[in-house]
Amino acid sequence: MDKNIRILIVDDFSTMRRIVKNLLNDLGFFNTVEADDGTSALVELRKGPFDLVITDWNMPGMPGIDLLKAIRADSALSKIPVLMVTAEAKREQIIEAAQAGVNGYVIKPFTAATLNDKLTKVFERLGAAA
Amino acid sequence: MNATAAPAQSREALVACLHAALDALEQDDDGAWRRAVDELVQWRTQPLVQGLVRLARELETTLGTGGGNGSLHEACLRLEHVVKVSEDASHHTLDLIQDCGILLGTLGGDGHDDEATVAAIRSRLSEMTAAQGYQDLTGQIIRRVVELVRAVHEGLGEYAPGTRPLQLDNRGHGPAVAGLDDPAATQDDANQLLSSLGL
C-alpha cells in the first residue's frame, strides 16, 4: 500500500479533523488536506488529485451526503473512495449513504481500532484496484 | 400603539373615557374616576397583552410539546447529555494515561517483551486521540441548543420589522441522545446493514 496517497479530511470541527489526521499519521499516512464542509471540499478536490475522502455528514453549508453525491456525479472525481465518519446513525441514513456510493461508514464516537479497521479495508480495496 | 394611530372609533371612545375621568374627578366621584382610569389603563395595555399571548402561543407551537429537537425541556436534557459525554471522555482518557504510566514502568525489566509494551502504549495513545472526538459530538449538540435560543430570541423580536418566523435548521439529526431520540445504530448495526447492501 502506497503510504503517500493523498487524503482529504472533511469535518466542520477542527478537533475531529485533527483526530482523523493523527490516526492516519499513526497508520503512516501523512499526505492529508483538510476542508470544513462539502463546498470547500469540492474546491480542494478540483484543485488536485486525491486518493481518498473522509467526510462528516452534518456540516454547515454542504453536508457530507451532498458532497458524496457531488463526487459520484462528477466524472473527474467519481472513482475516489469516500469514507463517511459521522454521528448520523439512523438506518435510513446509512442506506442513503450506501445508495449514494459510500465506501465505508464509521459511527461517532468511534474507537481508534474501528477507524483503523475501516481505513484498512478501504486501503485494501484501493491496493487491489491499483 | 398610540392615540394618534388609533382608528377614529377607538379615538372617540378614548376621548369619552378621558372626559368621564375628568368629570368624575371634578365631582369627587372616586369610584367613577377609578373605573375610568382602569378603562384607560386597559386600553393602553391591551395590544401589549395580546402580543405577548400571541408570542407565547407561537413559541409553544414551535418549541413546545411537538417533539423533535426543539423543546426547551429537550434542550436541557441535551445539555445534561453534553456534561455526561464530556465526563466519560475525560475519565476514559485519564484511564488510558494511567495505563500508559503502568506500562512505562514495566519497560526494561528482566525478560520483559519491550516491543509488545511499546505497541500497547501506542495503541492507548491512539485511543486517547479518538476519545477527543467527544468535542465534536458535544459541539453539535450545543450548536443545536444555540439555534433554539436564537429562534426564541428572534421570536421575542417578532414585532420588529423584517423578523423571520421561528424555524430551526435541520441539516441532520445530530448525535442521538438516549431517552430523547430513537436508538441510534451501533457500528455493528451499520456494518451488518452495509454488508447486506453488498458493501
Chai-1 contact restraints between the chains, C-beta under 6 A:
chainA,res_idxA,chainB,res_idxB,connection_type,confidence,min_distance_angstrom,max_distance_angstrom,comment,restraint_id
A,F13,B,D136,contact,1.0,0.0,6.0,A-B,restraint_1
A,F13,B,G139,contact,1.0,0.0,6.0,A-B,restraint_2
A,T15,B,Q132,contact,1.0,0.0,6.0,A-B,restraint_3
A,T15,B,Q135,contact,1.0,0.0,6.0,A-B,restraint_4
A,M16,B,D136,contact,1.0,0.0,6.0,A-B,restraint_5
A,I19,B,T129,contact,1.0,0.0,6.0,A-B,restraint_6
A,I19,B,Q132,contact,1.0,0.0,6.0,A-B,restraint_7
A,I19,B,G133,contact,1.0,0.0,6.0,A-B,restraint_8
A,N22,B,T129,contact,1.0,0.0,6.0,A-B,restraint_9
A,L23,B,T129,contact,1.0,0.0,6.0,A-B,restraint_10
A,D26,B,S126,contact,1.0,0.0,6.0,A-B,restraint_11
A,W57,B,G172,contact,1.0,0.0,6.0,A-B,restraint_12
A,N58,B,R171,contact,1.0,0.0,6.0,A-B,restraint_13
A,N58,B,G172,contact,1.0,0.0,6.0,A-B,restraint_14
A,P63,B,R171,contact,1.0,0.0,6.0,A-B,restraint_15
A,A87,B,L137,contact,1.0,0.0,6.0,A-B,restraint_16
A,A87,B,P175,contact,1.0,0.0,6.0,A-B,restraint_17
A,E88,B,G172,contact,1.0,0.0,6.0,A-B,restraint_18
A,A89,B,A184,contact,1.0,0.0,6.0,A-B,restraint_19
A,A89,B,A185,contact,1.0,0.0,6.0,A-B,restraint_20
A,R91,B,A185,contact,1.0,0.0,6.0,A-B,restraint_21
A,I94,B,A190,contact,1.0,0.0,6.0,A-B,restraint_22
A,I94,B,L193,contact,1.0,0.0,6.0,A-B,restraint_23
A,A98,B,L194,contact,1.0,0.0,6.0,A-B,restraint_24
A,A98,B,L197,contact,1.0,0.0,6.0,A-B,restraint_25
A,A98,B,L199,contact,1.0,0.0,6.0,A-B,restraint_26
A,Y105,B,A190,contact,1.0,0.0,6.0,A-B,restraint_27
A,Y105,B,L194,contact,1.0,0.0,6.0,A-B,restraint_28
A,I107,B,Q187,contact,1.0,0.0,6.0,A-B,restraint_29
A,I107,B,A190,contact,1.0,0.0,6.0,A-B,restraint_30
A,K108,B,G133,contact,1.0,0.0,6.0,A-B,restraint_31
A,P109,B,G133,contact,1.0,0.0,6.0,A-B,restraint_32
A,T111,B,A130,contact,1.0,0.0,6.0,A-B,restraint_33
A,A112,B,S126,contact,1.0,0.0,6.0,A-B,restraint_34
A,A112,B,E127,contact,1.0,0.0,6.0,A-B,restraint_35
A,A112,B,A130,contact,1.0,0.0,6.0,A-B,restraint_36
A,T114,B,Q187,contact,1.0,0.0,6.0,A-B,restraint_37
